[in-house]
Amino acid sequence: MTFLLILLQCQFDIARTMKLSEEHDLQFWPSPRLSIVSSSPSYLFPTQLKSPRDMSITIVILLNDGKSDDLKLLLNSLMNINNPNKIRVNLQFSINKVASKDKIQIANTFVWPHGASKVTKNSVDNPWNPTTKNEYGLVLQDDSSAVSPNCIIWLETILNKIVSDDSKTSDRIIGISVALSLAPNVVATANSLPVAKNNKNIPVLYQAAAMSGVLYFPDSWRVLNDKKQELNSFDRNRKNNIRGANELESLDRFILEFMSKNGLFVVYPNFQHVAASTHVIPSDADALQSVTSAQLEEFPIFDAKNNPILGRNQLIDAINWIESSADDGMNAKKDSSSDGMWVSSLNVSFFQQPVISQQLASKQYRENVCNAFSKLHESNRILADPRHITIMISTMHRFPIVLQQILYYSKSPIVSTIIVTWHNMRVPAPKTVVIGKTIVYFVVPTSDSLNNRFLPDDRINTAAVLIIDDDMKVHLDDLQVLHAVWSRHSNHIVGFSPRWFKALKTLIPRLEYTYNKFKLGPKTNDEVTNYNNPTEYGIMLTKVMMMRNSYLYEYTCGWMNRNNEKIAENDHSKLLDSVTEMRNCEDIFMNGIIANNVFGSTESPALFVSPLHNVGDFGTSGSKFKALHLAKASSTSTTAAKPKPWLDLRSECLNTMDSVIRKYSKNRLQLQTYLFLSSQNSNRINLELSRKSYDKYFTFNCDSEKAKALNDPSCAWSDDRNFTNQILLTNFA
């Protein structure tokens, strides 16, 4: 059940590295050789088992204050557990500092017949430390109700499903509950689903758990505990904010926060003929046997707010329903309302409620987002997963292509989360979806602006985010290549779509920037020849760009430059408002903000990587699938009414960005002189830092007659036959 590990074997020439580092502020690894695991899981640790019989279970009983009667009942029930396959079951009493003397005496004298027994004085924050990769911990409070005699059989049944799961859904499961503690509406909804008609006892995946009553997987527990300790030691004030009445309540809250932020779940029993109470598993064999007939990917899924989460097939049905119900203007065909909203024949079980309220002004919406996110900014940085990526897609009308993107990118071992910003407020967005190990969120902003492409979101749990257009297909190999380069140059924007500009001196003693569209290939006699060298680029487009997740916050909420000067609100609003007005240039402003914030405008933040495979471009699709930049703007927008030529508009944005940067830095927008060239030999990939010019296109027009005639694999969403989970990077220099 583990991901295949990607071994990155890096080789460097020390002298060349030092020389390049002096010439250019790229951050190279200092060692001549380095091996690093790139995409092994950080949070998504299900189980290392080949069979549940290889495991051992440590039952951890937390001893607190109070009377000992409940503890005696709990121990009596544990003495009677059924364990037909002789799984090793050990017992550990974890003594809290407030534990009563009676309970401590019971722990010291108790004889456990099923395995080893010990008494420890662990803190409530960390009551259990797994000693092997196959040691699982069932954490119970001393006042828990009696456990079912079949709890071990229940745990083994679910673990068998996790071990044999091919859908990768199990990669988001961190534990198994022995308690029927589901919310009533979760039970009602789960039991009303079609799958429940064939299986009355189908379990539920639930995004909520307390520490007690759950069998935690060892790797999941290690990561959870490490992050909890790191967060507490880094920011004591935040710890006080989330601390409850006692340490146990504090840990429970952290587990809920951790699961919600990372899209993780616990398996809960849902035996319909058993009244909901703590730690009850039915004793009849038929009920337990019925659980084994259901596939793990069929289990109903619910988030922490008790909302149902869709599966792969439900998402496909939802998008197909939108397409079949829409006219060319993306209004409901049979809708009788005057505004064209989707108010009739809506399958509410698949969709969020449409945004029909008054839209907020862009500034007000941004302030709401930043106020809600500011308290989470530092904790997100601490909890960030460095080994996976979050993909962010913004769409207006291209729902069928976005569906293909989601289904395709969810196959990648490094994609843990996909966030789709749903700009079309007239069409209901689907609910949250889980496809294998990937969780997909649909965000519906209440302000229509291209700035929404960079909205910070507390559910982004990865250090890297990949911004990609809703019409691009990047090969799964190239996702990993891009992430490998970004991991070593994480201050930069790494991508496949560089662009060029020139700085021209004017009669007034200043520079004026012009945006260039470089034409690759040999020039004819009548062509203009004053383009930049192809390697001297300065902008990375949002077609495909990877960057730090913290840059989302800085773009949306403001940033500090290298002299700790915060950008003035009027300057910040000037940039963002122009993006809303022109429906363009969000990529230029992101590049400029990072240049000013991180590099002080001493170099360009853009870093181009040549992909191994052509990037498929579906951008010329018909009118029903307009791009965000081409969508109709507000009626108050004079730019939309009289659009400027594209290059003039981009040049204007460059100069607007420069006018702001010059207030906070003496330097100007710079060009990048380096790029990474990639090549592949079998499963070995070479990445070479170079100043070499390139003379080929890396994007392939998937709507061209040539593409249709050649059946080019760059445009085939199902064509991943050349993809391998295991890539060895060599000559990374």
N, C-alpha and C positions, 0 to 999 in steps of 0.2 A: 504493500500500500504506500510505499514511499515514492517520491518523485525520483526520476533518474537524475543523477548529479552531473552537472556540467563542469568539467575540469578545465580550468584556464591556466595553461602553462605559459608563463610570460618570460621572454628573454630580452635583456636590455644590454646595450653597449654603454658602459658608464661614461666614458669620455664624451661620446656623442650626446648622451642625455644631458650632461652638465653643460655642454656647449649650447645645445638647443634651449635649455632652461634659462641661460643667460640672455639669449636672443629673444625668447618668447616666454611669456608667463604661463606655460602649460605645466601642470603639476605632475611630474613623473614619479614613479616609484623609485626609491633610491637603490634597491638591491639589484644585483645582476640577474638573478633568477628568482621567480616567485610562483608558487602554486596557490591558487585561491579557488574555492568553491563559489560559483556564481549564482546558481539558482536552486540550491537546496532549500527546503522549506524553513521558514523562521517561526511562523505561527501555526502553519497547517500540518501538525503532526498527528496523524490518526494513530496508527499502531505499526509496530515493526514485526508483528507476529506472522508466522507462516500458518500457525494453528493456535486456537485459544489454549490448547493443552500445553503450549510452551510457556504460558504466563504464570505469574504468581500474583495473588491479591493480598494486599495488606489492608486490613480493616483498622482504620484509625478512629479511635473514640476520644473526643475532646472532653476533658473533665473540667467542669466549671464549679461554681458554688451551688448551693441548694441541697435539697434532700437526695438521698441515694435510692429511693424507691424506683424511679424510672430507670436508673442505671441497671438495677437488678433485673427488671423486666426485659430490658434490651439484651443483656447477657444471656438470659434464659432462652430467648428466641434464637440467638446466634448459636447456641449449643445444638439446636435442632435443624440447622441448615442441611439441605440435601446437596450432595456433591458427587454425583455418579461417576464423573470422569476424573475424580481425584485431583482436581486443580489445587495447587499449593495455596492455602489460606492462612496467613499469619495475622496476629493480633498485636496492635500497638496502642497503649494508653498514652495520650498526650496531655500532660498535666499543665494546666494554666496556673498562674500565680494566685488566683482566687479560689482554686479547687478546695473543696471541703476535706477535712481529715478522714471522714468516713469513706469518701470515694477513693481517696489515695490508698487507704488500707485495703479496700476491695480489689483495687488494681494490683497491689503488691502480692495478694494471696490468691488471685484467680488462676485456676488451672485451665489452660486452653488445649483441647484434644485434637484440633485440626491442623496444627502447625506450631511455629515458634511464637513466643509471646514476650513482650518487653514493655517497660515503662520508661517514658522519656519526659523531659521538661522543656519541650519545644514551645516557642511562642505561638500564639494564635495565628499570627501572620504567616507562619510557615510550620504547620503542624506535622508535615510529612516530607521526607526527602527520599525519592526513589533511588535505590542503589544500583539497579540494572535497567536496561532499556525495555525489559519485559515485566517490570514490577508495576502493578496498577494499584491505585489507592482508593478505597471506599471510605469516605469521610463521613462520620456520624457524630452528632452531638449526644451527650449523655442523657438528655431528656427525650431522645427520639422514641417514637413508638416502636413496638416490636416489629422486627423485620420478618418478611415472609420466609418460610422454609425453602421456597423455590427461587429466592433471589439470585443465587449463584447460577441456576439453570437459565434464568432470564438473561443475566449478563453474558453468559456463554453463547446463548442463542443470537443475541445482537452482535457480539464480536465475530461470530461466524459470518454474519452478513457483511460486516465491515471488511473482513479479510478477503472475501470473495467478490467484493464490489468492483465492477468494471466501469461504472459511471463516474467515478471520482467524487461523487457526492460525499463519501466518507471522509474526504480530506478536510472538510469543514466541521467534523464532529470532534469534540474534545472530551466527551464523557457520556456516561449512561446513567440515568436516574433509576433508583429503585423505589421512587415515590410517585404516587398518582396525584401530583400537585399541579395539574394543568388548570388554567383559568376556565370557568364554565363556558364562555363563548368560544374558546379554542376547541373544547371537546365537542360542542354542538356543531361548529363549522366542520371539523374534521370528520365527524360521523355522518355529515350530510353529503360528503363528496362521493362521486361515483365509485371510487376505489373501496370505500367503506361498505358499499352494498355487497361486495363479494367477500369482504373480510371484516368482520365486526370488531376485531381486536387489533386493528392496524396501529402500530406505534406512531408517534409524532416527533418531528424535529422542532425544537423550541429554542428561541434565542434568549432564554432566561434561565438562570440557575442560581441557587445558593450554594455555598461551599458544602453544606451538609446534605447527605442523602444522594450523593453522586459518586460514581466510579470515574475517577479522572485518569486519563492516559498519561504516562510518565513524561513524555517530551512536552506535551501541552502544559502540564503542571510546572515543569522547569521554566518554560518561557514565561508563563503567567506570573510565577513567583519572582523571577528575575526582574521583570518589568515593573512589578509592584514595588520591589525594593529600590530599584533605580529611580523610579518616579518619586518615592518618598524622600530619598536622600537628596535628590536634586532640588525639590521645591517643597519645603516643609509647610509653607503657607497653603499650598494646594491640598496637601494631605489633611490639614485641619479643616478645609472646606468640605471634603468628602467624608471626613470621619463621622461615624454615627455615635450612638450612645456608648458603644464599646468596640473593641478591636474586631470582634467577629462581624459586627454589622458593617464596619469599614471595609473588611475584606469582601463581604457579600456585595457591597456596592461596586467595588472595583471589578469583581468578576462580571457583573452585569454590564459595566461600562466597557470592559475589555471585549466581551462577546459581541456587543452591539457595534463597536467601532470596527471590529475585524470580521464581522459576518460569520460568527461561529455558533455552533448549535450543540445541544445536548439531546440525546434520545430519551423520550419519556414513554412509559407504558400507557396504554389507553384501552383497558379492558372494560367493555361497555357494561357488562353485567356485574361489575364490582363497584361498590360505592367509593367515591373519592375519599381517601384518607391516607395518612402517611405510611409509607413503606409496606404497601399491600400488593402482592403478586398472587393471582389465583392459584389454588392448589390443584385444580383439575388439569390433566394432561392435554385435553382437547384445546383448551384456551391457549396454552403455550405452543401447541403444535400449529395452531392457526397463524401464529406470528411468523413462522418459518416459511409460509407460502407466499408472503409479500416480499417484493424486491425493495431494496433500500431506496432506490430512486422513486418509488411509489409512495413513500412515507409523506404525509402532509407536512408542510413546513410553515412555521409562524415566526414573526419577528417579536421583538421585546414588547411591542405595544399590542400584541395579540392579533396583528393583521396577517392574513394568509399571504404566503409567498408563492409565486408561480414557478412552474417547471418549464423545461425546454419546449415541450409540445404545446403547452398553454400559451407561451409567448408567440410561437408560430401562428396559432389560431387567432391570437389577438391582432397581430399585424395583418394577417390575411383578411380579417374582418374589417379593419380600417380600409384596406385597399378595395375590397368589394363594395363597401358602403359609401365610398367617397366619389365626388365628381372631380373635374379637373382643378377646381379651386379648393379641394380638400374640405368641402362642406359635405354634410350628410345628405345623400341623394333624396331620402324620403323625409327629411326634416321640414316641418311646417313652420318653424319659428322664423321670425323676420331677420334675425342676425346670423342665421346659418350655423348656430352652435349645435353640437351633437347632443341633443336632449331626448331623442327617441331611440328605441331599439338598442339601448346600450347594455352590453353584458357587464354589469357592475362587478362581477366577481373577478374579472380580468383587469379592470382599469381603475385608475385613480379618478377622483371627481374632477371634472373639467374646471379650469380657471375661468370663471365667468364674472368675478368681482372686478371692481375698479382697479385698473393697473396703477401700481405705485410709480412715482417718478424714479428715474434711474438712481439719483443721489440718495433718496430715501430708502430705496431697496438695498443699495450698497451699504448704507449705514446699519440697517437691520442685520444684514449678513455679518458685517464686521463686529458689531457689538456681541452677537451670539457666538462668534468664533474666537474672539480675542482671548477669552479665558482658557481656550483649548490649544492655543498656538504652541506654547512650550511643551505641553504634554504630548501633542501630536509629534513633535520632533523627537521626543524621547521614545515613544512607542513605535516610531516608523520602522517598517520592515525593509532592510536594505537589499533583500534577495529577490523581491518580486516587484512588479510594476502595476500601476493603475492606469487604465486607458480612459481618456476623456474624449467623448464624441459629442459634437453639437449638431443638431439636425432641425430642419424646417419641414421638408416634404419627402425626403428620400428614405422613407421607412423601410421599403423592401431591401435596399442596399445596407441600411443600418442593421437589419436583421441578419443579413449574411455576414456582416462584420462581427456581430456578437457571437454567432455560432462558430465562426472561424477562429477568432482570437481566443475564445474560451478553451480551445484545444492546446494552447501554448502552456508549457509548464511554468512560465514566469508571470503569467497574467492572473492576478488574484481578484481584481476588482475592475469592473467597467462602469463608468458613470456617463449616462446619456443625458445631455441637457436638451430638453424638449421645448424648442422655441415656438412651435405652433400651438398657441393657446386655444385654438378653436377645435383642436382634436384631443381627445382624452389620451393621456399617457398610460402605458401599462404599469402594473404594480411591480414591485421588486421581484427579481427572477434569480433562481439558482440553477446554473447549468454545470454539472460536474463540480469541480472545485472552484469555479468562478461565480461570484455574486455580481448581479447587474442592478444598478439603481437608476431610476428615471427621475430627473429633477425638472420640475416645472417652475421656472422663475415667474415672478409677478411683474417684471419689468422687461420689456423687449429691447435687448441691446446685445451687440457682439461682445461686450465686456463680460457677459455671462459665460463665455467660453472658459474664463479663468476664475470662476467662482471657487473660493476655498470651501471644503466640505470635510466635516469631522469624521466622515466614513472613509476618507483616503488614509489608508494605514501603511502605505509604502513610501519610501524615501523618494522614489522617482515616479513622475507622471509622464505619460505619453499623450500629447495632444495630437489628434489626427482628424482630418476632414472626414465628412460622412460619405465621401466618394472614393476613398483610397483603399487599396488592398496591398498590405505589406506582408511579404513572406514570413512565416514563423521563424525561420532561421535568422532573418534580418532583425527581428525583434530582439533576439538574444545578442546579436552582434552590436546593435545600437546600445543595449544595456551594458555590455562589456566595456565599451568605450566610455560611456557615461560614468560608470562606476569608478573609473580612474581620473575623470575630468568632470566631477559632479558640479563644479561651479558654472560650467558652460551649458549652453543649449546645444544639444547634439541632435543632428537630423540629416535627412536625405534631400532637403529642398533649399539650397542656398540661393541668395539673390545678391545683386550688386548695386552699388551706388558710387557716385563721383562727387568730390568736393571741388567746386569751381570758385576761383577768386573773382569778385565783382569789383565794380568801380568804387563802391563803398568798401572800406577796409574790413571785410568780413568774408566768410565762406558761405556759399550757397550749395545745398546738396541737391543732386538730381538722381532719381531712381532709374536704373538701367535694366533692361531685359536682355540679358546676354544671349546671343544666338550662337549655338554650338555648330561645329562643322566648318568647312572651308568657306571663306567669304568670296563673294563675287565682286567684280570691279565697281558695281554701282552701290555697294553696301557701305554703310557708315563704318569706319574702322576705329573710332575712339572709345571702344568699350574697354573695361578693365580686363586685366588678366583673369582667367577663370578661377584661379586659386585665391585671388584677392577679393573675397566676398565679405559682406558685412552683416547680412540679415539671414536668419533662418525662419522659413515660413512655417505657419501652423499646419501645413499639409501633413507633415510628419516631424514633430519636434519632441525631444525628451529633456526634462529639466527637473530640478528640485521641487518638491511639493510646496516648500515655503515660499517660492516665487509667486504662487497663486495669491497668497495672503498679501504679499508686498505690492503686487499689481493692483489688487482690489482695495486694500485698506491703507496704503501708504508705506513708505520705506525710509530708511535712514541711509545716507551716503557714507563713504569711508571716513568722513570727519564727524560722524554721529550727528549730522544735521538732518532733521526730518523735513521732508518736502512739505511745503505749505499747501494747505487744503485747496486754495484757489488754483495753484499750479497743477495739483493732482486732478482736480475736477476738470481743468482745461483739457487735459489729455483724454480723460475718459469720456467727457461729453462730446468731444470731436469724433470719437469712435462711434458713439451712439448716433450722432448726426449723419456722418458720412457712410456708416455701415461698412467700415474698412479700417485698416491700419492697426488693428489690435496686435498684430504680430510685430510691427515696427516698434510700437510703444513697449511691448514686453522686452524686446531686445535692448532698447534704450534704457529701460529701468534697471535691468540686470547689469548693463555696462556701467551705469552710474553707481549702483549700489555695491557691486562686488569688485569691479575692476577699476573704478574711478576713471573710466573712459581711456585707459591706457592701452586697451586692446578690445577687439570684438569678442563678445561672449559666444558667438556662433562657432560651431565646430562641425564641419561636414564629414560624413562617412559615406563612402561609395557602397551601395548595397550589393549583396551577392546576386540578387535576382532583381529583375525589373519590378518597379512599383506600378501596380495596376491603377489606372485613373478612369473612373466612371463619370467624370465631371461634365460631360457633354450630353448627359441624359436629357430627356424631353422636358417640356414645360412643367409637367406635374412634379418634377424633382428639382426645383430651383435650388441654387446654393443660397446660403445665408446672406452672402454679400449682394446677391441679385434679388433677394426678396423685397417686396414693396415696403418702403419705409413709411414713417409717420406722415400724415398729410401736412404737418407743419414743417416738414423738412424741405428747405429750399434746395439742398444738395440732391435730394431724390428727384425733385421736379426738373432740375437742370443739371444732370450729372456732368462732371468734368471728365476729360480724357483720363484713362486709367493711370498712365505714367505721370501726368500732372498731379493727380490726386495723391499718388504715392510720394512724389517729391515734396508736396506740401506737408505731408505727415512727417517726413524726415526733418524738415526745417522746423516744424512745430516741436518735435522731440528735442532737437538740438537747442532751441531757444530756452527750453526748461532746464536741460542738462547744464548749460553754460552758467546758470545761476548757482549751481552747487559744485561745479568742477571747472578747473581751468582747461581741461582736455576736451577733445572733440570726439565725435563718433569715429571709430577706427575700423579698418579693414582687417580681416583675418588672412594670414598668408600660409596657413597649414591646413592640411586635410588628412584623413585616414583613408587609405586604399585597402580594400579587402579582396581576398582571393581564396579559393577553396580547392583543396586536393583531397578527395575522398571525404573523410570526416574531419580533416584538419583545415582550419581556417587561419589564414595569415592576415594580420593587420599591420600596415606599415604607415608610419607618420611621414608625410611627404610634402614637398612644395610642387610636385609634378602637376602640370596642367592636364585636364581631362577633356576629351572631345567626343563624348557620347551622351545621349539622353538616358536617364535611368527611370523615367516614367513612360508608361505605355498606354496610349489612348485606347481604352477597352471598348469604346463605342465606334471606333473607326472600322471601315470596311476591311482594312488589312487585318485587324485583330480578329474580326469575325471569320475571315477566310482562313487565317492561320490557326485559329483556335488556340491562341496564345495562353500558356499556363499562368501568366501573370494575371489574367482576368478570370481564372477558374477558382471559385471559392472552395471547391471540393478537392482541388489538386494539391495535396500535401504529401505526395508519394516520395518527394525528395527530402522531406523533413525528418530530422533525427533529434531525439531528446539529448543525445550525447555528442557534444562538440568539443574538440580540443583546439584551443587557440594557441598558435605558435608565432614566433617572431613578432611579438607585440612590442614594437619599438618605434 
